[in-house]
Amino acid sequence: MEIKVDTKALSKLLNGAGKASEQVKVDAYEYFKQQTPKRSGNARNRTRLQNDSIVADYAYSQRLNEGWSKQAPNGMVDPTIEHIEKTLLPRVLRRATNGQ
């Protein structure tokens, strides 16, 4: 059996996925930040995107993520993961396969 791979098309697909993955990080960060409760603004102001991670740099981040605030009863991480799976990943796949 012989399998032929169009390496040009594969390279194009991987390049498109790489570009789209950068946008996923930014979109996920923005969504996470929106999900973060806002009373004084400290939590949102101290949330940042650092390399490939969303950093919540405040002492009570774990409590907020566990549903401590009525503004975010499901926390921020789980809703962000759902958003990535339902909204962002399909968009990445479309961009990668369309070469955008």
N, C-alpha and C positions, 0 to 999 in steps of 0.2 A: 504494500500500500504506500502511496506517495501523497504527501500533503504539501500543497503549495501555499505560501503565505505572501501576500502582497505587502512587502516591507514598507513601501512608500505610503500605502494607506494606513498601515499600523503605526508608523511614525507620526502621521498626521493626527490619528486618533489620540495617541498618547500625548502629543503636544497640546492638542485641544483640551484634554482632560487636565493637564497641568495648569493651564491658564485658568480654567474654570474652577479648579480646586482653590486657587488663591481667593477667588470671589466668594466661595463657600465660607472660608474662614472669616472674611469680613462680614458677610451677611449673618452668619451664626453669632458672631460677636455682637452685632447690632441688635439681634433678636434677644440674646441673653440679657443685654443691658436694658432693653424694654421690659423684660420680665422681672427685673430687679425692682423690689419695692422702693418707693420714693417717699420718705418722710422729710428728712433733712437734706437729702441729696448726696449724703456721704457715700453710701453704697454704690450708687451709679458713678459718682465722680472717681471712686477708687477702684473701678473695674476697668481693666485695660487688656488689649490684645498684645501679647508678647510672644514673638516667634509663632509657634503653632498652638499656643495655649491662651485661654481666657483666664486672666488672673483677677480674682476677687480679693483685693488686698485690704481687708478690714476684719476685725476680730470676730464679728458675728456672722460671717458669710455662711458657715455651716448651719447655723440656726435658721437663717433665712431660707437656705436651700432645703431644709427639712420641713418647711411649711409654717414657720413661726409667725410670719406676717399674714394677715388677712388679705393683703394685696397680692400675695403670691402663695396661695395655699398649696400649690403643687411644686413649690420651689422654682428654680430657674434652670437647672441642668436637664431634668426630664423633659420639660416642654421644649427646650432648645434641641435636644436630640430628636424629638418627634418632628419638629420643624425641619430639621436637616433631612430626615428620612422621607418625609412627605412632600416637601417643597423643593429643597435645594438639590438633593441628589438627582431627581428626575431632570431638573434643569441642566445639571452638569452633564448628564448622559446625552441629552439632546444637543448641547453645545459641542460636546466632544465628537459626536457622530456627524454633526453638520459642519464641523470645522470652523466654528465661530469662537 
